[in-house]
Amino acid sequence: MKKLFATGLTFTLTTIASSVQAMDVQYAASPQQSQWQMITNTPLECRLVHPIPNYGEAVFSSRASKKINLDFELKMKRPMGETRDVSLVSMPPAWRPGEGADRISNIQFFQQFDGYVGGQTAWSILSELEKGRYPTFSYQEWQRRDQRVEVALSSVLFQSSYNVFSDCIANLLPYSFEDIAFTILHYDRTSVELNKRSLKRLAQIAEYIKHNQDIDLVLVSTYTDSDDSKSASQSLSERRAEVLQDYFESLGLPEDRIQVQGYGKRRPIADNASPIGKDKNRRVVISLGRTQI
């Protein structure tokens, strides 16, 4: 009887386990469906997208910045209705059955938002894909407590697009919009040309503008020190403003997107009685505005 009971118990547990497993919902691109697409490849942004049939898409992105960065988003056609703890595991593909699963991390996906992963964990996902494995997200379905959802990223056809993505990241500008949106540059005493250090900074602003079609306003405000008369200072300030207006127009910005103003020796920010103070007052303030953040 004990043996029969044990056999029956084993059968019952197996049946229950199979039933529970059957409740899992799995989303993944088949080898025939698997695609990786570079949809953005500029010095400002790199974006690599992987469609997941019936679920949404996986998106890797990196942007121009002082630091190398990587973001990952699991975009869902139907965002979660509740915040969920998510298990992220690296799975071997079906044709490598001898390999085991490796845990990458435990994360959270928040209510009504796409699943976001950043930092080292995002790099780890890329690394596992490069190894030919399937990073897989697993979480409890928020509408059905007895059901788990598994979402896998396919590594099929990943490598060639990943090579392009890596090259794009390597060529991103080493500064962001926030780094150049408000800039103060300086002049030598009577020159309408910026000093060498400021010219280098201006070149960075120009490089960013060339690649960003969303820049819709450039404000240029020029100032002088107090060495010259009011009229001479105003004239010098206005000539400096005109030089910069011509410069920004040469980058392809429409004239109506550029506003320049020469203030002469008005509005000093330092004491004109000292050489250091005068250097600070001989300045131009450049502010950029854009339609999209």
C-alpha positions as CSV (number, residue, x, y, z in Angstrom):
1,M,0.0,0.0,0.0
2,K,2.8,2.4,0.8
3,K,4.4,1.8,-2.6
4,L,1.1,2.4,-4.3
5,F,0.5,5.5,-2.3
6,A,4.0,6.8,-3.2
7,T,3.3,6.0,-6.8
8,G,0.0,7.7,-6.7
9,L,1.5,10.8,-4.9
10,T,4.2,11.0,-7.6
11,F,1.6,10.9,-10.3
12,T,-0.5,13.5,-8.6
13,L,2.5,15.9,-8.1
14,T,3.6,15.4,-11.7
15,T,0.1,16.2,-12.9
16,I,-0.1,19.3,-10.7
17,A,3.4,20.4,-11.9
18,S,2.4,19.9,-15.5
19,S,-0.8,21.8,-14.9
20,V,1.0,24.7,-13.3
21,Q,3.6,24.7,-16.1
22,A,0.8,24.8,-18.7
23,M,-0.4,28.0,-17.2
24,D,2.8,29.8,-18.1
25,V,2.6,32.2,-21.0
26,Q,5.8,32.4,-23.1
27,Y,6.7,35.1,-25.6
28,A,9.7,34.9,-27.9
29,A,10.6,35.3,-31.5
30,S,11.2,32.0,-33.3
31,P,14.5,31.6,-35.2
32,Q,12.5,32.4,-38.4
33,Q,11.0,35.5,-36.8
34,S,14.0,36.9,-35.0
35,Q,15.1,40.4,-36.1
36,W,17.5,43.0,-34.7
37,Q,17.2,46.4,-36.2
38,M,19.3,49.5,-35.8
39,I,16.6,52.2,-36.1
40,T,18.9,55.1,-34.9
41,N,22.5,55.5,-35.7
42,T,23.8,59.0,-35.1
43,P,26.5,60.7,-33.0
44,L,23.7,61.7,-30.6
45,E,21.9,58.4,-30.1
46,C,22.1,54.6,-30.9
47,R,19.0,52.5,-30.8
48,L,18.7,48.8,-31.4
49,V,15.3,47.1,-31.5
50,H,14.1,43.5,-31.3
51,P,10.4,42.8,-32.0
52,I,8.8,40.2,-29.8
53,P,5.7,38.7,-31.5
54,N,2.4,39.3,-29.6
55,Y,4.2,41.1,-26.8
56,G,6.0,44.2,-27.9
57,E,9.7,45.0,-28.4
58,A,13.0,45.1,-26.7
59,V,15.0,48.3,-27.1
60,F,18.6,49.0,-26.3
61,S,19.6,52.7,-26.4
62,S,22.6,54.8,-25.7
63,R,22.9,58.6,-25.9
64,A,25.7,61.2,-26.2
65,S,27.1,61.9,-22.8
66,K,30.2,62.4,-20.8
67,K,29.9,58.8,-19.6
68,I,29.3,55.6,-21.6
69,N,25.7,54.7,-20.9
70,L,23.2,52.0,-21.8
71,D,19.4,51.7,-21.3
72,F,17.1,48.8,-21.9
73,E,13.4,48.9,-22.2
74,L,10.9,46.0,-22.6
75,K,8.1,47.8,-24.3
76,M,4.8,46.1,-23.8
77,K,1.6,46.4,-25.9
78,R,-0.3,46.0,-22.7
79,P,1.7,47.6,-19.8
80,M,1.4,46.0,-16.3
81,G,-1.5,47.0,-14.1
82,E,0.5,46.3,-11.0
83,T,4.2,46.6,-10.0
84,R,5.9,43.2,-10.3
85,D,9.1,41.6,-9.1
86,V,10.8,40.2,-12.1
87,S,13.4,37.4,-12.4
88,L,16.0,37.9,-15.2
89,V,17.7,34.7,-16.3
90,S,20.0,33.8,-19.1
91,M,18.7,30.7,-20.9
92,P,20.5,28.5,-23.4
93,P,18.8,28.1,-26.8
94,A,16.9,24.9,-27.5
95,W,19.7,23.6,-29.7
96,R,22.2,23.7,-26.8
97,P,20.3,21.5,-24.3
98,G,23.4,20.6,-22.2
99,E,23.8,24.2,-20.9
100,G,22.1,25.4,-17.8
101,A,20.3,28.6,-16.9
102,D,22.3,31.5,-15.3
103,R,20.6,34.1,-13.1
104,I,21.4,37.7,-14.2
105,S,19.4,39.7,-11.7
106,N,16.1,40.4,-9.8
107,I,14.5,43.6,-10.8
108,Q,11.1,45.4,-10.7
109,F,8.8,46.5,-13.5
110,F,6.5,49.3,-12.4
111,Q,2.8,49.7,-12.8
112,Q,1.7,51.2,-16.2
113,F,5.3,51.6,-17.3
114,D,7.5,49.7,-19.8
115,G,10.0,47.5,-18.1
116,Y,13.3,49.4,-17.7
117,V,16.8,48.1,-17.0
118,G,19.9,50.3,-16.8
119,G,23.5,50.3,-15.9
120,Q,25.5,47.1,-15.5
121,T,22.4,44.8,-15.8
122,A,21.7,46.2,-19.3
123,W,25.3,45.5,-20.3
124,S,24.9,42.0,-18.9
125,I,21.8,41.4,-21.1
126,L,23.9,42.4,-24.2
127,S,26.7,40.2,-23.1
128,E,24.4,37.1,-22.8
129,L,23.0,37.8,-26.2
130,E,26.5,38.0,-27.7
131,K,27.1,34.5,-26.2
132,G,24.2,33.2,-28.2
133,R,21.9,32.9,-25.1
134,Y,18.3,34.0,-24.4
135,P,17.9,36.6,-21.6
136,T,14.5,35.8,-20.2
137,F,12.2,37.9,-18.0
138,S,9.8,36.0,-15.8
139,Y,7.0,37.5,-13.6
140,Q,3.6,36.8,-12.2
141,E,0.7,37.9,-14.5
142,W,-1.0,40.8,-12.7
143,Q,-4.5,39.8,-13.9
144,R,-4.1,36.0,-13.1
145,R,-2.4,35.1,-9.9
146,D,-1.9,31.5,-11.1
147,Q,-0.1,32.4,-14.3
148,R,3.5,33.5,-15.0
149,V,4.7,35.3,-18.0
150,E,8.1,34.6,-19.6
151,V,9.5,36.9,-22.2
152,A,12.7,35.9,-24.0
153,L,15.1,37.8,-26.2
154,S,16.3,35.7,-29.2
155,S,20.0,35.8,-30.0
156,V,19.4,34.7,-33.6
157,L,20.8,37.3,-36.1
158,F,21.9,39.4,-33.1
159,Q,25.6,39.6,-33.8
160,S,25.8,41.6,-37.0
161,S,23.4,44.3,-35.6
162,Y,25.2,44.3,-32.3
163,N,28.5,45.1,-34.2
164,V,26.9,48.1,-35.7
165,F,25.4,49.1,-32.4
166,S,28.8,48.9,-30.7
167,D,30.4,51.0,-33.4
168,C,27.6,53.6,-32.9
169,I,28.3,53.8,-29.2
170,A,32.0,54.3,-29.8
171,N,31.2,57.3,-32.0
172,L,28.7,59.0,-29.7
173,L,29.6,62.6,-28.9
174,P,31.2,62.8,-25.4
175,Y,28.7,65.5,-24.2
176,S,24.9,65.8,-24.0
177,F,22.4,68.6,-24.7
178,E,22.4,69.4,-21.0
179,D,26.2,69.9,-21.1
180,I,26.0,72.6,-23.8
181,A,22.4,74.1,-23.4
182,F,23.8,77.0,-21.3
183,T,27.4,78.0,-22.0
184,I,29.5,81.1,-21.1
185,L,32.4,81.8,-23.5
186,H,35.0,84.5,-23.3
187,Y,36.9,87.0,-25.5
188,D,40.3,88.6,-25.6
189,R,40.1,92.3,-24.8
190,T,39.1,94.0,-28.1
191,S,38.7,91.0,-30.3
192,V,35.4,89.9,-31.9
193,E,36.8,86.3,-32.0
194,L,36.5,84.1,-29.0
195,N,39.7,83.0,-27.2
196,K,41.2,79.6,-28.0
197,R,39.6,77.7,-25.2
198,S,36.1,79.2,-26.0
199,L,36.5,78.4,-29.7
200,K,37.0,74.7,-28.8
201,R,33.8,74.8,-26.7
202,L,31.9,76.6,-29.6
203,A,33.0,73.8,-31.9
204,Q,31.3,71.3,-29.6
205,I,28.1,73.3,-29.7
206,A,28.3,73.4,-33.5
207,E,28.9,69.7,-33.7
208,Y,25.8,69.0,-31.6
209,I,23.6,71.3,-33.6
210,K,24.7,69.7,-36.9
211,H,23.2,66.4,-35.7
212,N,20.2,67.6,-33.8
213,Q,17.2,68.8,-35.9
214,D,15.3,69.6,-32.8
215,I,17.2,72.8,-31.9
216,D,14.6,75.5,-32.4
217,L,16.2,78.5,-30.6
218,V,19.7,79.9,-30.1
219,L,20.0,82.9,-27.8
220,V,23.2,84.8,-27.9
221,S,24.0,87.6,-25.4
222,T,27.3,89.4,-25.6
223,Y,29.0,91.7,-23.0
224,T,32.2,93.7,-22.7
225,D,34.3,95.0,-19.8
226,S,34.3,98.7,-18.8
227,D,37.5,99.8,-20.4
228,D,35.9,101.6,-23.3
229,S,33.2,104.2,-23.5
230,K,29.6,103.2,-23.5
231,S,29.1,103.6,-27.2
232,A,32.4,101.8,-28.1
233,S,31.5,99.0,-25.7
234,Q,28.0,98.7,-27.2
235,S,29.4,98.7,-30.8
236,L,32.0,96.0,-29.9
237,S,29.3,93.9,-28.2
238,E,27.0,94.1,-31.2
239,R,29.8,93.1,-33.6
240,R,30.5,90.1,-31.5
241,A,26.9,89.2,-31.6
242,E,26.7,89.5,-35.4
243,V,29.8,87.3,-35.9
244,L,28.1,84.6,-33.9
245,Q,24.8,85.0,-35.7
246,D,26.6,84.5,-39.0
247,Y,28.4,81.4,-37.5
248,F,25.1,79.7,-36.4
249,E,23.5,80.5,-39.7
250,S,26.4,78.8,-41.5
251,L,25.5,75.6,-39.5
252,G,22.1,75.6,-41.3
253,L,20.0,77.2,-38.6
254,P,17.2,79.4,-40.0
255,E,17.7,83.1,-39.1
256,D,14.4,83.2,-37.2
257,R,15.8,80.6,-34.8
258,I,18.7,82.8,-33.8
259,Q,18.3,85.7,-31.4
260,V,21.3,87.9,-30.7
261,Q,21.7,90.9,-28.4
262,G,24.7,93.0,-27.5
263,Y,24.6,94.5,-24.0
264,G,27.9,96.3,-24.0
265,K,29.3,96.9,-20.6
266,R,25.9,96.6,-18.9
267,R,25.2,93.8,-16.5
268,P,28.7,92.9,-15.3
269,I,29.1,89.7,-13.3
270,A,32.4,90.7,-11.7
271,D,34.3,93.7,-10.5
272,N,35.8,95.6,-13.5
273,A,38.5,97.1,-11.2
274,S,40.5,93.9,-11.5
275,P,42.0,92.1,-14.6
276,I,40.3,88.9,-13.5
277,G,36.9,90.6,-13.2
278,K,37.3,92.2,-16.6
279,D,38.1,88.8,-18.2
280,K,34.9,87.4,-16.7
281,N,32.8,90.3,-18.0
282,R,34.1,90.0,-21.6
283,R,31.7,87.1,-22.3
284,V,29.0,85.7,-24.4
285,V,26.1,83.6,-23.0
286,I,24.7,81.0,-25.4
287,S,21.5,79.3,-24.6
288,L,19.9,76.5,-26.7
289,G,16.3,75.5,-26.8
290,R,14.8,72.4,-28.4
291,T,11.4,71.0,-29.2
292,Q,12.1,67.5,-27.8
293,I,13.8,66.4,-24.6
